[in-house]
Amino acid sequence: MILFSPDLELILENKIIMNKLIIDVAGEKIFLMVIINKDIYNITKENTKNNYEKLTLIINDFLKSQELKLRDINKIYLNRGPGSFAGIRNSLSIVKAFNLTNNIDYYCYSIQDFKGEKDIKYENIPELCDKFNIKKNLINPILFKLKLFNVRNIEQVCFERYSAN
């Protein structure tokens, strides 16, 4: 019996498939890389406001070009800067949504986290995050309970904050 877990990995013909997505929008280009076991694929796009708004589509199109879907990704690595604030904010929101909807762990790194490393490449980011103990799911989502109240024939919506733990 296989139970669902965030650490569940796809096993195909006794081969563990570990798909990692690296997203970097902090610089002049939007950079996406997917690592499928030892195979590496990447793309770059112009880092414009228009592309910020289409980042989810760009990610989905990139995954589709590698015959992957978002649910096939096991871990996401996101550059948290320094760099373009708008791009980082937008990409973090998207990655947090992926985490909530698909239970994909994410790691927010900065090149500055890897002090003393000489040869930093995107394909090394997952191992560097492990080596430097970068925490997963850096920011816990705020969850709300939705309550409807009927006050004098007017429905009011009230959100109450609660902890998922």
C-alpha positions in Angstrom: 0.0 0.0 0.0 1.3 3.5 -0.9 0.2 6.4 1.2 0.4 10.0 0.1 3.2 12.0 1.6 5.1 15.1 0.6 8.2 12.9 0.3 6.6 10.4 -2.0 8.7 9.9 -5.1 7.6 8.3 -8.3 9.1 4.9 -8.8 9.2 3.5 -12.3 10.8 0.2 -13.1 12.8 0.3 -9.8 14.1 3.8 -10.7 13.3 6.7 -8.5 12.3 9.8 -10.5 13.1 13.0 -8.7 12.1 16.1 -10.6 13.4 19.5 -9.3 12.4 22.9 -10.7 14.7 25.9 -10.2 13.2 29.4 -10.7 15.2 32.6 -10.8 13.5 35.9 -11.6 15.8 38.1 -9.6 18.1 39.0 -12.5 17.7 40.5 -16.0 16.2 37.2 -17.3 13.6 34.8 -16.1 15.5 31.5 -15.7 13.8 28.1 -15.4 15.6 24.8 -15.0 14.2 21.3 -14.5 16.4 18.5 -13.3 15.0 15.1 -14.1 17.3 12.7 -12.2 20.6 13.6 -13.9 19.1 15.2 -17.1 19.0 19.0 -17.1 16.9 21.3 -19.2 16.5 25.1 -19.0 15.1 28.2 -20.7 15.4 31.9 -20.3 12.8 34.7 -21.0 13.0 38.4 -20.9 12.3 39.7 -17.3 9.5 42.1 -18.0 6.3 43.1 -16.2 4.3 41.3 -18.9 6.2 38.1 -18.2 5.8 38.4 -14.5 2.1 38.3 -15.1 2.5 35.2 -17.3 5.0 33.4 -15.1 2.6 30.6 -14.3 2.0 30.1 -18.0 5.7 30.2 -18.8 6.4 27.6 -16.1 3.6 25.3 -17.4 4.7 25.7 -21.0 8.3 24.8 -20.0 7.2 21.8 -18.1 5.0 20.7 -20.9 7.9 21.0 -23.3 9.7 18.4 -21.2 6.5 16.2 -21.0 6.0 17.1 -17.4 3.1 18.5 -15.4 3.3 20.5 -12.2 2.3 17.4 -10.2 5.4 15.7 -11.5 7.7 18.1 -9.7 9.0 17.0 -6.3 10.8 20.2 -5.2 11.1 23.8 -6.2 14.1 26.0 -5.6 13.4 29.8 -5.8 16.0 32.5 -5.8 14.9 35.1 -3.1 17.3 37.7 -4.2 18.8 40.2 -4.0 17.4 41.4 -7.3 14.1 42.4 -8.9 11.6 42.9 -6.0 8.5 42.6 -8.2 9.8 39.4 -9.9 10.8 37.8 -6.6 7.5 38.8 -4.9 5.5 37.4 -7.8 7.4 34.2 -8.1 7.2 33.5 -4.4 3.5 33.9 -4.5 3.3 31.5 -7.4 5.5 28.9 -5.7 3.5 29.2 -2.4 0.4 28.5 -4.4 2.0 25.5 -6.0 2.9 24.4 -2.5 -0.6 24.7 -1.2 -2.3 23.2 -4.2 0.1 20.4 -5.1 2.0 19.9 -1.8 5.4 20.6 -3.5 8.1 21.5 -1.1 10.0 24.7 -1.9 13.3 26.2 -0.9 14.1 29.9 -1.0 17.8 30.4 -1.5 20.1 33.3 -2.2 23.5 33.0 -3.8 24.7 34.8 -0.6 23.7 31.7 1.4 26.5 29.7 -0.2 29.5 31.6 1.2 32.8 30.0 0.4 31.5 28.1 -2.6 33.5 28.9 -5.7 31.6 27.1 -8.5 28.0 27.9 -8.0 25.8 26.7 -10.9 22.1 26.3 -11.1 22.3 22.6 -11.4 24.1 22.5 -8.0 21.5 24.5 -6.2 19.6 21.5 -4.7 22.8 20.0 -3.3 23.9 23.4 -2.0 20.6 23.9 -0.3 21.1 20.6 1.4 24.7 21.4 2.3 23.9 24.8 3.8 20.7 23.5 5.5 18.3 25.8 3.6 14.9 25.3 5.2 12.0 24.1 3.2 8.6 25.9 2.9 10.2 29.0 4.4 7.0 31.0 5.0 4.0 29.2 6.5 0.7 30.3 4.8 -1.9 32.1 6.9 -5.1 30.1 6.8 -8.6 31.5 7.5 -11.9 30.1 8.5 -14.8 31.6 6.6 -17.9 32.4 8.6 -21.1 34.0 7.4 -23.2 36.1 9.7 -26.7 37.4 9.0 -27.0 40.7 10.8 -30.3 42.6 10.1 -30.8 40.9 6.8 -27.3 41.8 5.7 -24.8 38.9 5.3 -21.4 39.7 6.5 -18.3 37.7 5.9 -15.9 37.2 8.7 -12.4 35.7 8.3 -10.9 34.1 11.4 -7.2 33.3 11.4 -6.2 29.8 12.5 -3.1 27.7 12.5 -2.9 24.6 10.4 -0.8 22.9 13.0 
